[in-house]
């Protein structure tokens, strides 16, 4: 088991409570995601977690076929309980997984910052592009690095202020900011756009941004 998988296993039970306290506009991102995808028939949910994203898609389109991937067995069990076992659930990091189907859309919400190197990130985006049907859409929500050191300092201060509205100061500073600095590998927004273009996506745009969190849409 990887360190990241163990971390998410440990967090699985409390995930649905704390994720909204950590990610500004978490619900807004999901509302936009369903609007941009519409009534697609099949979706590959990369790093599905406890199934929040797939559940929103299923509520929007009960006939959708979902393929849910996550590194955490506990997260997948939570997702199954929400979504039902008629969908496909696989325990694996995206770096080690080879999709056998083509999908109308791929989604990832707060996932890609866990990939530790740029080369692995590019390979993952190439894999996602390869898993999409012609004209398919990839929607990604993630945390990004500021384009300059000064912007990064401002973003981190604003993010801390957001978390302090929801969580004790000790938890914010000694747990979540500490974990972010130790484990997360966010890219600059423009760098991620470049990688998606290099991976084969013809169009990449920013759908929504709040502080250093953003949703990108990439079309094959």
N, CA, C and O of each residue as an XYZ file, in Angstrom:
880
protein
N       0.842     -1.192      0.000
C       0.000      0.000      0.000
C       0.881      1.247      0.000
O       1.818      1.352      0.791
N       0.576      2.192     -0.892
C       1.356      3.417     -0.945
C       1.016      4.310      0.253
O      -0.004      4.126      0.917
N       1.898      5.281      0.509
C       1.663      6.221      1.612
C       0.392      7.023      1.368
O      -0.359      7.307      2.301
N       0.153      7.387      0.109
C      -1.049      8.159     -0.214
C      -2.295      7.327      0.018
O      -3.279      7.825      0.566
N      -2.266      6.043     -0.398
C      -3.417      5.167     -0.184
C      -3.711      5.005      1.300
O      -4.869      5.048      1.714
N      -2.663      4.819      2.102
C      -2.844      4.681      3.550
C      -3.455      5.942      4.135
O      -4.340      5.872      4.988
N      -2.982      7.097      3.677
C      -3.503      8.363      4.175
C      -4.992      8.486      3.898
O      -5.754      8.898      4.772
N      -5.418      8.129      2.676
C      -6.833      8.240      2.332
C      -7.668      7.159      3.004
O      -8.832      7.400      3.324
N      -7.107      5.976      3.225
C      -7.807      4.966      4.018
C      -8.122      5.514      5.405
O      -9.235      5.354      5.907
N      -7.135      6.161      6.020
C      -7.300      6.706      7.368
C      -8.344      7.817      7.399
O      -9.009      8.023      8.414
N      -8.486      8.536      6.277
C      -9.384      9.693      6.233
C     -10.801      9.346      5.760
O     -11.693     10.192      5.818
N     -11.013      8.120      5.298
C     -12.235      7.776      4.572
C     -13.512      8.103      5.339
O     -14.436      8.687      4.773
N     -13.578      7.737      6.614
C     -14.821      7.922      7.363
C     -15.196      9.387      7.514
O     -16.375      9.738      7.449
N     -14.208     10.238      7.714
C     -14.487     11.655      7.961
C     -14.425     12.507      6.694
O     -14.662     13.714      6.754
N     -14.111     11.899      5.551
C     -13.808     12.658      4.339
C     -14.941     13.596      3.931
O     -14.704     14.764      3.622
N     -16.176     13.082      3.929
C     -17.297     13.892      3.449
C     -17.525     15.127      4.304
O     -18.039     16.136      3.822
N     -17.144     15.048      5.566
C     -17.297     16.200      6.441
C     -16.196     17.222      6.203
O     -16.479     18.410      6.053
N     -14.941     16.775      6.166
C     -13.856     17.760      6.134
C     -13.563     18.325      4.752
O     -13.033     19.432      4.657
N     -13.888     17.602      3.664
C     -13.500     18.087      2.344
C     -14.148     19.439      2.035
O     -13.530     20.287      1.392
N     -15.374     19.641      2.483
C     -16.055     20.916      2.246
C     -15.469     22.051      3.092
O     -15.626     23.227      2.767
N     -14.795     21.679      4.175
C     -14.171     22.674      5.038
C     -12.772     23.050      4.560
O     -12.188     24.028      5.026
N     -12.243     22.264      3.626
C     -10.890     22.504      3.120
C     -10.879     23.127      1.730
O      -9.966     23.882      1.398
N     -11.884     22.818      0.918
C     -11.868     23.236     -0.491
C     -12.918     24.317     -0.728
O     -14.113     24.024     -0.707
N     -12.494     25.558     -0.952
C     -13.453     26.612     -1.279
C     -14.233     26.270     -2.547
O     -13.667     25.766     -3.517
N     -15.527     26.548     -2.530
C     -16.398     26.331     -3.696
C     -16.509     24.853     -4.091
O     -16.736     24.531     -5.257
N     -16.349     23.969     -3.119
C     -16.464     22.529     -3.418
C     -17.800     22.213     -4.097
O     -17.832     21.492     -5.094
N     -18.894     22.746     -3.565
C     -20.211     22.484     -4.157
C     -20.375     23.198     -5.491
O     -20.999     22.669     -6.410
N     -19.819     24.395     -5.595
C     -19.893     25.127     -6.875
C     -19.204     24.342     -7.977
O     -19.729     24.235     -9.085
N     -18.025     23.788     -7.681
C     -17.318     22.984     -8.672
C     -18.189     21.823     -9.155
O     -18.209     21.520    -10.348
N     -18.905     21.176     -8.241
C     -19.731     20.034     -8.626
C     -20.961     20.455     -9.436
O     -21.382     19.746    -10.351
N     -21.526     21.599     -9.097
C     -22.642     22.110     -9.902
C     -22.182     22.388    -11.330
O     -22.870     22.038    -12.289
N     -21.029     23.011    -11.466
C     -20.499     23.315    -12.796
C     -20.148     22.047    -13.557
O     -20.339     21.963    -14.770
N     -19.634     21.064    -12.831
C     -19.243     19.809    -13.470
C     -20.440     19.139    -14.138
O     -20.345     18.705    -15.286
N     -21.567     19.053    -13.430
C     -22.747     18.413    -14.024
C     -23.275     19.223    -15.203
O     -23.746     18.653    -16.187
N     -23.200     20.541    -15.110
C     -23.691     21.374    -16.219
C     -22.842     21.195    -17.467
O     -23.375     21.144    -18.576
N     -21.540     21.100    -17.301
C     -20.659     20.988    -18.464
C     -20.702     19.596    -19.087
O     -20.494     19.447    -20.292
N     -20.971     18.572    -18.269
C     -21.019     17.216    -18.832
C     -22.384     16.865    -19.390
O     -22.474     16.094    -20.345
N     -23.445     17.410    -18.821
C     -24.774     17.117    -19.339
C     -25.142     15.650    -19.216
O     -24.931     15.038    -18.169
N     -25.691     15.084    -20.284
C     -26.230     13.720    -20.266
C     -25.295     12.717    -20.952
O     -25.735     11.926    -21.786
N     -24.032     12.753    -20.606
C     -23.100     11.782    -21.184
C     -23.450     10.373    -20.691
O     -24.021     10.205    -19.614
N     -23.098      9.367    -21.498
C     -23.480      7.987    -21.175
C     -22.496      7.298    -20.247
O     -22.894      6.460    -19.438
N     -21.206      7.641    -20.351
C     -20.197      6.928    -19.561
C     -19.140      7.902    -19.041
O     -18.695      8.800    -19.757
N     -18.746      7.705    -17.775
C     -17.770      8.583    -17.136
C     -16.766      7.751    -16.356
O     -17.132      6.810    -15.652
N     -15.506      8.107    -16.490
C     -14.413      7.521    -15.716
C     -14.054      8.522    -14.620
O     -13.561      9.613    -14.908
N     -14.304      8.151    -13.360
C     -14.038      9.017    -12.217
C     -12.703      8.613    -11.606
O     -12.606      7.605    -10.907
N     -11.672      9.416    -11.881
C     -10.317      9.124    -11.431
C     -10.122      9.671    -10.018
O     -10.276     10.870     -9.786
N      -9.783      8.789     -9.075
C      -9.674      9.216     -7.683
C     -11.036      9.564     -7.131
O     -11.250     10.669     -6.632
N     -11.959      8.618     -7.221
C     -13.372      8.884     -6.918
C     -13.630      9.193     -5.454
O     -14.677      9.745     -5.116
N     -12.677      8.842     -4.564
C     -12.902      9.084     -3.148
C     -14.135      8.349     -2.648
O     -14.338      7.176     -2.962
N     -14.955      9.040     -1.873
C     -16.163      8.423     -1.319
C     -17.355      8.498     -2.272
O     -18.477      8.160     -1.896
N     -17.110      8.940     -3.501
C     -18.160      8.901     -4.516
C     -18.984     10.161     -4.655
O     -20.032     10.137     -5.301
N     -18.538     11.273     -4.065
C     -19.346     12.495     -4.131
C     -19.566     12.981     -5.559
O     -20.680     13.354     -5.928
N     -18.508     12.976     -6.357
C     -18.618     13.464     -7.729
C     -19.498     12.548     -8.563
O     -20.390     13.016     -9.270
N     -19.254     11.253     -8.484
C     -20.069     10.303     -9.246
C     -21.529     10.344     -8.823
O     -22.421     10.180     -9.656
N     -21.782     10.562     -7.527
C     -23.165     10.647     -7.055
C     -23.882     11.831     -7.688
O     -25.041     11.715     -8.087
N     -23.199     12.969     -7.784
C     -23.822     14.126     -8.430
C     -24.133     13.830     -9.891
O     -25.184     14.220    -10.400
N     -23.216     13.139    -10.562
C     -23.456     12.780    -11.956
C     -24.618     11.809    -12.084
O     -25.426     11.916    -13.007
N     -24.700     10.862    -11.158
C     -25.776      9.866    -11.175
C     -27.127     10.513    -10.897
O     -28.132     10.140    -11.503
N     -27.155     11.470     -9.994
C     -28.405     12.192     -9.712
C     -28.863     12.987    -10.926
O     -30.060     13.133    -11.169
N     -27.902     13.499    -11.682
C     -28.215     14.262    -12.885
C     -28.642     13.367    -14.040
O     -29.419     13.773    -14.904
N     -28.118     12.132    -14.043
C     -28.404     11.191    -15.131
C     -28.392      9.767    -14.571
O     -27.334      9.141    -14.521
N     -29.557      9.239    -14.147
C     -29.621      7.916    -13.513
C     -29.147      6.771    -14.407
O     -28.848      5.687    -13.905
N     -29.073      6.989    -15.712
C     -28.668      5.921    -16.628
C     -27.167      5.905    -16.911
O     -26.690      5.078    -17.688
N     -26.444      6.790    -16.301
C     -25.014      6.903    -16.593
C     -24.256      5.647    -16.157
O     -24.593      5.027    -15.148
N     -23.241      5.286    -16.917
C     -22.362      4.165    -16.571
C     -21.086      4.746    -15.973
O     -20.389      5.530    -16.617
N     -20.783      4.349    -14.718
C     -19.656      4.914    -13.992
C     -18.548      3.888    -13.813
O     -18.802      2.729    -13.484
N     -17.327      4.325    -14.032
C     -16.147      3.541    -13.699
C     -15.358      4.350    -12.682
O     -14.865      5.436    -12.990
N     -15.238      3.815    -11.458
C     -14.669      4.559    -10.338
C     -13.334      3.947     -9.920
O     -13.246      2.750     -9.645
N     -12.315      4.771     -9.876
C     -10.959      4.331     -9.546
C     -10.464      5.092     -8.324
O     -10.624      6.310     -8.237
N      -9.857      4.365     -7.370
C      -9.257      5.036     -6.230
C      -8.178      4.150     -5.629
O      -8.212      2.927     -5.771
N      -7.220      4.777     -4.957
C      -6.147      4.022     -4.309
C      -6.580      3.440     -2.969
O      -5.905      2.562     -2.432
N      -7.685      3.911     -2.427
C      -8.108      3.537     -1.080
C      -9.295      2.582     -1.099
O     -10.350      2.907     -1.643
N      -9.123      1.408     -0.508
C     -10.208      0.436     -0.422
C     -11.373      0.979      0.395
O     -12.533      0.743      0.058
N     -11.069      1.708      1.471
C     -12.124      2.259      2.314
C     -12.933      3.324      1.584
O     -14.154      3.396      1.725
N     -12.239      4.153      0.801
C     -12.953      5.155      0.003
C     -13.889      4.474     -0.994
O     -15.031      4.899     -1.170
N     -13.413      3.437     -1.631
C     -14.230      2.719     -2.614
C     -15.457      2.081     -1.969
O     -16.530      2.066     -2.572
N     -15.316      1.554     -0.752
C     -16.465      0.976     -0.047
C     -17.517      2.046      0.214
O     -18.714      1.794      0.076
N     -17.070      3.234      0.591
C     -18.009      4.337      0.797
C     -18.697      4.719     -0.512
O     -19.898      4.991     -0.535
N     -17.929      4.736     -1.598
C     -18.504      5.061     -2.908
C     -19.549      4.026     -3.323
O     -20.615      4.385     -3.822
N     -19.249      2.756     -3.120
C     -20.207      1.697     -3.460
C     -21.512      1.864     -2.698
O     -22.591      1.662     -3.255
N     -21.416      2.233     -1.428
C     -22.630      2.369     -0.616
C     -23.506      3.513     -1.120
O     -24.725      3.479     -0.947
N     -22.903      4.524     -1.740
C     -23.667      5.643     -2.283
C     -24.216      5.353     -3.678
O     -25.335      5.742     -4.015
N     -23.407      4.662     -4.481
C     -23.700      4.554     -5.913
C     -24.376      3.247     -6.299
O     -25.047      3.172     -7.328
N     -24.198      2.206     -5.470
C     -24.699      0.887     -5.840
C     -23.630      0.097     -6.574
O     -22.727      0.669     -7.183
N     -23.740     -1.218     -6.510
C     -22.669     -2.067     -7.057
C     -22.842     -2.400     -8.530
O     -22.156     -3.285     -9.042
N     -23.751     -1.705     -9.227
C     -23.907     -1.935    -10.669
C     -22.827     -1.227    -11.478
O     -22.718     -1.436    -12.686
N     -22.031     -0.395    -10.822
C     -20.961      0.316    -11.502
C     -19.638     -0.425    -11.308
O     -19.570     -1.387    -10.543
N     -18.593      0.021    -11.999
C     -17.282     -0.626    -11.929
C     -16.425      0.115    -10.897
O     -16.281      1.335    -10.964
N     -15.859     -0.629     -9.948
C     -15.005     -0.051     -8.912
C     -13.664     -0.776     -8.928
O     -13.608     -2.005     -8.882
N     -12.583      0.005     -8.994
C     -11.245     -0.593     -9.056
C     -10.315      0.128     -8.096
O     -10.286      1.357     -8.046
N      -9.550     -0.656     -7.329
C      -8.574     -0.100     -6.398
C      -7.201     -0.068     -7.072
O      -6.580     -1.107     -7.297
N      -6.742      1.139     -7.388
C      -5.440      1.292     -8.039
C      -5.110      2.767     -8.162
O      -6.014      3.587     -8.321
N      -3.831      3.124     -8.092
C      -3.447      4.477     -8.509
C      -3.610      4.605    -10.020
O      -3.428      3.632    -10.751
N      -3.949      5.790    -10.483
C      -4.127      5.994    -11.916
C      -2.832      5.703    -12.670
O      -2.874      5.271    -13.823
N      -1.677      5.934    -12.031
C      -0.399      5.696    -12.709
C      -0.219      4.225    -13.093
O       0.499      3.922    -14.046
N      -0.868      3.303    -12.358
C      -0.707      1.861    -12.610
C      -1.894      1.238    -13.322
O      -1.927      0.025    -13.529
N      -2.862      2.052    -13.696
C      -4.123      1.528    -14.245
C      -4.197      1.790    -15.744
O      -3.867      2.881    -16.209
N      -4.634      0.781    -16.497
C      -4.816      0.922    -17.941
C      -6.291      0.733    -18.275
O      -6.775     -0.398    -18.245
N      -7.020      1.794    -18.591
C      -8.448      1.664    -18.901
C      -8.670      0.754    -20.113
O      -7.967      0.851    -21.118
N      -9.653     -0.122    -19.996
C      -9.951     -1.052    -21.092
C     -11.097     -0.547    -21.963
O     -11.337     -1.089    -23.042
N     -11.806      0.484    -21.507
C     -12.939      1.049    -22.260
C     -12.621      2.471    -22.679
O     -11.664      3.084    -22.206
N     -13.458      2.984    -23.589
C     -13.442      4.399    -23.910
C     -14.637      5.066    -23.241
O     -15.693      4.450    -23.095
N     -14.474      6.310    -22.841
C     -15.495      7.010    -22.073
C     -15.870      8.319    -22.755
O     -15.069      8.922    -23.469
N     -17.116      8.745    -22.516
C     -17.543     10.050    -23.016
C     -16.860     11.176    -22.247
O     -16.600     12.251    -22.786
N     -16.577     10.903    -20.973
C     -15.964     11.936    -20.138
C     -15.104     11.290    -19.057
O     -15.335     10.154    -18.645
N     -14.102     12.053    -18.611
C     -13.282     11.682    -17.461
C     -13.324     12.856    -16.487
O     -13.260     14.014    -16.898
N     -13.432     12.549    -15.188
C     -13.420     13.597    -14.172
C     -12.383     13.250    -13.107
O     -12.141     12.078    -12.820
N     -11.783     14.271    -12.534
C     -10.920     14.087    -11.361
C     -11.080     15.314    -10.473
O     -10.919     16.446    -10.929
N     -11.394     15.084     -9.211
C     -11.616     16.178     -8.263
C     -10.646     16.022     -7.098
O     -10.738     15.070     -6.323
N      -9.732     16.951     -6.986
C      -8.721     16.975     -5.920
C      -7.894     15.699     -5.900
O      -7.774     15.029     -4.875
N      -7.329     15.382     -7.054
C      -6.589     14.128     -7.223
C      -5.170     14.353     -7.732
O      -4.218     13.820     -7.161
N      -5.017     15.135     -8.797
C      -3.769     15.145     -9.540
C      -2.590     15.739     -8.760
O      -1.436     15.477     -9.097
N      -2.870     16.534     -7.725
C      -1.771     17.075     -6.918
C      -1.055     15.972     -6.132
O       0.020     16.203     -5.578
N      -1.649     14.771     -6.082
C      -0.996     13.643     -5.405
C       0.098     12.995     -6.254
O       0.946     12.277     -5.724
N       0.086     13.239     -7.562
C       1.108     12.671     -8.443
C       2.388     13.477     -8.262
O       2.390     14.700     -8.403
N       3.463     12.786     -7.952
C       4.642     13.443     -7.395
C       5.607     14.023     -8.424
O       6.435     14.859     -8.062
N       5.537     13.618     -9.679
C       6.469     14.144    -10.676
C       5.724     14.651    -11.907
O       4.622     14.196    -12.212
N       6.338     15.594    -12.602
C       5.728     16.141    -13.817
C       5.653     15.083    -14.905
O       4.678     15.036    -15.655
N       6.668     14.233    -15.004
C       6.643     13.193    -16.034
C       5.489     12.226    -15.806
O       4.836     11.811    -16.763
N       5.228     11.864    -14.557
C       4.095     10.983    -14.266
C       2.765     11.699    -14.505
O       1.783     11.080    -14.913
N       2.742     12.995    -14.249
C       1.511     13.760    -14.505
C       1.209     13.780    -16.000
O       0.064     13.585    -16.407
N       2.235     14.015    -16.817
C       2.041     14.021    -18.263
C       1.561     12.657    -18.749
O       0.631     12.575    -19.552
N       2.192     11.583    -18.265
C       1.767     10.233    -18.658
C       0.316      9.976    -18.267
O      -0.424      9.320    -19.000
N      -0.082     10.492    -17.119
C      -1.465     10.322    -16.672
C      -2.430     11.068    -17.581
O      -3.486     10.540    -17.929
N      -2.085     12.278    -17.964
C      -2.944     13.029    -18.873
C      -3.015     12.356    -20.251
O      -4.062     12.367    -20.897
N      -1.915     11.783    -20.685
C      -1.931     11.044    -21.952
C      -2.842      9.820    -21.847
O      -3.564      9.483    -22.785
N      -2.793      9.169    -20.695
C      -3.649      8.006    -20.456
C      -5.125      8.417    -20.460
O      -5.970      7.721    -21.024
N      -5.423      9.544    -19.828
C      -6.800     10.038    -19.796
C      -7.275     10.400    -21.194
O      -8.395     10.064    -21.579
N      -6.428     11.086    -21.954
C      -6.784     11.428    -23.331
C      -7.050     10.170    -24.148
O      -7.983     10.131    -24.951
N      -6.229      9.140    -23.943
C      -6.410      7.891    -24.664
C      -7.670      7.142    -24.283
O      -8.190      6.355    -25.074
N      -8.172      7.384    -23.066
C      -9.387      6.700    -22.596
C     -10.664      7.394    -23.052
O     -11.757      6.853    -22.881
N     -10.538      8.586    -23.631
C     -11.717      9.333    -24.066
C     -12.112      8.991    -25.494
O     -11.259      8.797    -26.361
N     -13.407      8.920    -25.721
C     -13.910      8.808    -27.085
C     -13.614     10.108    -27.829
O     -13.347     11.139    -27.211
N     -13.663     10.053    -29.151
C     -13.430     11.248    -29.958
C     -14.415     12.345    -29.551
O     -15.622     12.113    -29.490
N     -13.890     13.539    -29.275
C     -14.736     14.637    -28.832
C     -15.047     14.606    -27.351
O     -15.824     15.428    -26.865
N     -14.448     13.664    -26.619
C     -14.720     13.524    -25.192
C     -14.151     14.670    -24.376
O     -13.334     15.456    -24.857
N     -14.605     14.747    -23.119
C     -14.270     15.862    -22.242
C     -13.618     15.372    -20.956
O     -14.059     14.390    -20.357
N     -12.576     16.059    -20.542
C     -11.947     15.833    -19.237
C     -12.160     17.077    -18.396
O     -11.791     18.179    -18.801
N     -12.761     16.898    -17.210
C     -12.955     17.988    -16.272
C     -12.156     17.706    -15.014
O     -12.319     16.657    -14.391
N     -11.293     18.640    -14.640
C     -10.390     18.437    -13.510
C     -10.502     19.596    -12.533
O     -10.396     20.760    -12.920
N     -10.718     19.270    -11.261
C     -10.676     20.250    -10.178
C      -9.448     19.945     -9.339
O      -9.213     18.793     -8.974
N      -8.660     20.973     -9.030
C      -7.465     20.704     -8.233
C      -6.952     21.984     -7.581
O      -7.467     23.078     -7.809
N      -5.931     21.807     -6.772
C      -5.224     22.930     -6.156
C      -3.990     23.232     -6.996
O      -3.335     22.321     -7.502
N      -3.680     24.514     -7.139
C      -2.582     24.938     -7.991
C      -1.604     25.810     -7.216
O      -1.930     26.369     -6.169
N      -0.419     25.908     -7.752
C       0.613     26.791     -7.216
C       0.444     28.171     -7.833
O       0.100     28.282     -9.010
N       0.680     29.223     -7.056
C       0.640     30.566     -7.616
C       1.702     30.754     -8.684
O       2.765     30.138     -8.619
N       1.427     31.584     -9.648
C       2.366     31.795    -10.751
C       3.643     32.507    -10.293
O       4.680     32.411    -10.949
N       3.564     33.217     -9.171
C       4.753     33.851     -8.578
C       4.778     33.530     -7.088
O       3.773     33.108     -6.517
N       5.939     33.733     -6.464
C       6.057     33.506     -5.023
C       5.113     34.411     -4.244
O       4.521     33.988     -3.251
N       4.973     35.657     -4.694
C       4.093     36.600     -3.998
C       2.641     36.142     -4.085
O       1.920     36.169     -3.087
N       2.211     35.725     -5.267
C       0.844     35.215     -5.409
C       0.618     33.992     -4.530
O      -0.440     33.853     -3.918
N       1.608     33.106     -4.465
C       1.478     31.909     -3.650
C       1.291     32.264     -2.172
O       0.483     31.641     -1.483
N       2.027     33.252     -1.687
C       1.887     33.679     -0.293
C       0.480     34.223     -0.035
O      -0.122     33.941      1.001
N      -0.034     34.998     -0.980
C      -1.382     35.550     -0.829
C      -2.417     34.432     -0.837
O      -3.322     34.409     -0.003
N      -2.279     33.508     -1.782
C      -3.233     32.390     -1.865
C      -3.225     31.554     -0.588
O      -4.284     31.187     -0.076
N      -2.043     31.254     -0.078
C      -1.952     30.430      1.124
C      -2.589     31.138      2.312
O      -3.263     30.504      3.124
N      -2.381     32.453      2.420
C      -2.991     33.216      3.514
C      -4.515     33.218      3.392
O      -5.220     33.073      4.390
N      -5.020     33.381      2.172
C      -6.470     33.382      1.959
C      -7.063     32.003      2.210
O      -8.145     31.881      2.783
N      -6.358     30.974      1.783
C      -6.837     29.608      2.016
C      -6.892     29.318      3.518
O      -7.861     28.743      4.013
N      -5.842     29.722      4.232
C      -5.837     29.534      5.692
C      -7.027     30.251      6.332
O      -7.684     29.694      7.213
N      -7.308     31.480      5.897
C      -8.453     32.222      6.426
C      -9.756     31.463      6.172
O     -10.626     31.411      7.041
N      -9.889     30.875      4.979
C     -11.087     30.093      4.661
C     -11.222     28.908      5.603
O     -12.300     28.676      6.150
N     -10.144     28.154      5.800
C     -10.199     26.977      6.668
C     -10.492     27.353      8.112
O     -11.178     26.616      8.819
N      -9.971     28.505      8.557
C     -10.192     28.933      9.939
C     -11.657     29.260     10.232
O     -12.065     29.291     11.393
N     -12.439     29.502      9.196
C     -13.874     29.715      9.391
C     -14.588     28.405      9.729
O     -15.711     28.409     10.235
N     -13.921     27.284      9.442
C     -14.556     25.981      9.587
C     -13.890     25.068     10.607
O     -14.519     24.145     11.124
N     -12.604     25.326     10.899
C     -11.807     24.394     11.689
C     -10.962     25.140     12.723
O     -10.666     26.321     12.542
N     -10.570     24.458     13.811
C      -9.704     25.095     14.814
C      -8.335     25.438     14.230
O      -7.834     24.748     13.342
N      -7.745     26.506     14.737
C      -6.452     26.980     14.243
C      -5.383     25.895     14.340
O      -4.580     25.726     13.422
N      -5.373     25.169     15.440
C      -4.383     24.118     15.636
C      -4.480     23.049     14.551
O      -3.462     22.579     14.042
N      -5.706     22.668     14.199
C      -5.901     21.658     13.154
C      -5.489     22.192     11.791
O      -4.857     21.482     11.010
N      -5.842     23.433     11.503
C      -5.484     24.028     10.216
C      -3.968     24.060     10.029
O      -3.455     23.634      8.994
N      -3.259     24.565     11.031
C      -1.817     24.779     10.888
C      -1.008     23.497     11.042
O      -0.069     23.257     10.284
N      -1.367     22.684     12.014
C      -0.539     21.519     12.334
C      -0.933     20.253     11.584
O      -0.192     19.270     11.578
N      -2.100     20.282     10.955
C      -2.511     19.105     10.184
C      -2.597     19.421      8.699
O      -1.813     18.904      7.904
N      -3.559     20.279      8.318
C      -3.869     20.409      6.892
C      -2.802     21.190      6.125
O      -2.392     20.760      5.047
N      -2.350     22.312      6.645
C      -1.294     23.050      5.945
C       0.002     22.253      5.972
O       0.737     22.235      4.985
N       0.290     21.596      7.084
C       1.479     20.746      7.185
C       1.436     19.618      6.153
O       2.424     19.373      5.460
N       0.291     18.930      6.049
C       0.147     17.849      5.063
C       0.312     18.379      3.643
O       0.962     17.752      2.806
N      -0.279     19.528      3.385
C      -0.175     20.122      2.047
C       1.281     20.375      1.671
O       1.712     20.040      0.568
N       2.031     20.963      2.588
C       3.430     21.296      2.298
C       4.296     20.043      2.163
O       5.251     20.033      1.386
N       3.974     18.995      2.906
C       4.782     17.778      2.890
C       4.459     16.844      1.728
O       5.362     16.195      1.199
N       3.186     16.758      1.315
C       2.768     15.690      0.401
C       2.242     16.165     -0.950
O       2.392     15.462     -1.949
N       1.634     17.336     -0.996
C       1.010     17.773     -2.240
C       2.047     18.328     -3.210
O       3.025     18.957     -2.807
N       1.813     18.083     -4.494
C       2.689     18.587     -5.552
C       1.870     19.353     -6.593
O       1.751     18.916     -7.737
N       1.304     20.501     -6.192
C       0.512     21.267     -7.151
C       1.389     21.905     -8.214
O       2.532     22.280     -7.951
N       0.849     22.022     -9.403
C       1.530     22.718    -10.489
C       0.986     24.132    -10.613
O      -0.088     24.437    -10.093
N       1.714     24.983    -11.291
C       1.150     26.264    -11.674
C       0.064     26.017    -12.717
O       0.155     25.075    -13.504
N      -0.948     26.852    -12.721
C      -2.090     26.659    -13.608
C      -1.665     26.636    -15.076
O      -2.112     25.782    -15.841
N      -0.811     27.564    -15.461
C      -0.378     27.610    -16.861
C       0.457     26.387    -17.225
O       0.439     25.933    -18.369
N       1.191     25.855    -16.244
C       1.980     24.650    -16.485
C       1.066     23.448    -16.722
O       1.342     22.614    -17.583
N      -0.015     23.365    -15.960
C      -0.943     22.249    -16.160
C      -1.645     22.352    -17.506
O      -1.850     21.340    -18.176
N      -2.013     23.557    -17.908
C      -2.630     23.735    -19.224
C      -1.678     23.271    -20.321
O      -2.088     22.604    -21.272
N      -0.400     23.631    -20.180
C       0.596     23.208    -21.176
C       0.714     21.690    -21.234
O       0.808     21.113    -22.318
N       0.711     21.041    -20.072
C       0.812     19.577    -20.042
C      -0.404     18.914    -20.695
O      -0.263     17.925    -21.414
N      -1.581     19.453    -20.446
C      -2.789     18.894    -21.067
C      -2.738     19.039    -22.588
O      -3.141     18.132    -23.317
N      -2.248     20.166    -23.056
C      -2.096     20.353    -24.503
C      -1.066     19.380    -25.064
O      -1.260     18.799    -26.132
N       0.031     19.211    -24.330
C       1.069     18.272    -24.757
C       0.550     16.837    -24.765
O       0.995     16.015    -25.565
N      -0.392     16.541    -23.872
C      -0.956     15.190    -23.786
C      -1.924     14.881    -24.917
O      -2.333     13.732    -25.084
N      -2.298     15.895    -25.698
C      -3.135     15.625    -26.864
C      -4.505     16.267    -26.844
O      -5.311     16.002    -27.737
N      -4.803     17.107    -25.856
C      -6.096     17.775    -25.827
C      -6.064     18.993    -26.733
O      -5.118     19.780    -26.704
N      -7.110     19.141    -27.540
C      -7.129     20.214    -28.533
C      -7.539     21.547    -27.930
O      -7.115     22.602    -28.403
N      -8.368     21.508    -26.881
C      -8.854     22.729    -26.252
C      -8.756     22.587    -24.742
O      -9.191     21.580    -24.184
N      -8.188     23.589    -24.076
C      -8.114     23.608    -22.615
C      -8.540     24.999    -22.145
O      -8.074     26.010    -22.669
N      -9.433     25.039    -21.149
C      -9.897     26.331    -20.653
C     -10.147     26.222    -19.146
O     -10.281     25.127    -18.599
N     -10.205     27.386    -18.491
C     -10.517     27.460    -17.063
C     -12.010     27.735    -16.919
O     -12.513     28.748    -17.404
N     -12.709     26.830    -16.252
C     -14.149     26.974    -16.054
C     -14.447     27.874    -14.862
O     -15.329     28.730    -14.920
N     -13.695     27.666    -13.775
C     -13.955     28.413    -12.540
C     -12.695     28.387    -11.681
O     -11.964     27.396    -11.665
N     -12.449     29.478    -10.972
C     -11.271     29.551    -10.101
C     -11.631     30.286     -8.820
O     -12.288     31.327     -8.852
N     -11.196     29.738     -7.696
C     -11.354     30.394     -6.388
C     -10.060     30.204     -5.618
O      -9.679     29.080     -5.289
N      -9.380     31.323     -5.332
C      -8.056     31.260     -4.737
C      -7.154     30.394     -5.615
O      -7.059     30.633     -6.819
N      -6.480     29.379     -5.026
C      -5.617     28.530     -5.838
C      -6.303     27.234     -6.264
O      -5.639     26.279     -6.666
N      -7.627     27.203     -6.174
C      -8.406     26.049     -6.612
C      -9.096     26.394     -7.919
O      -9.644     27.486     -8.066
N      -9.070     25.456     -8.878
C      -9.663     25.756    -10.172
C     -10.204     24.495    -10.834
O      -9.772     23.379    -10.544
N     -11.162     24.707    -11.734
C     -11.652     23.632    -12.592
C     -11.227     23.923    -14.025
O     -11.471     25.004    -14.560
N     -10.583     22.926    -14.635
C     -10.205     23.018    -16.043
C     -11.055     22.074    -16.869
O     -11.428     20.994    -16.410
N     -11.359     22.487    -18.087
C     -12.019     21.624    -19.045
C     -11.065     21.410    -20.209
O     -10.515     22.362    -20.762
N     -10.877     20.153    -20.570
C      -9.991     19.797    -21.694
C     -10.764     18.878    -22.627
O     -11.347     17.883    -22.196
N     -10.761     19.217    -23.892
C     -11.522     18.426    -24.874
C     -10.605     17.789    -25.891
O      -9.658     18.400    -26.386
N     -10.918     16.542    -26.187
C     -10.084     15.761    -27.097
C     -10.373     16.137    -28.541
O      -9.765     15.582    -29.457
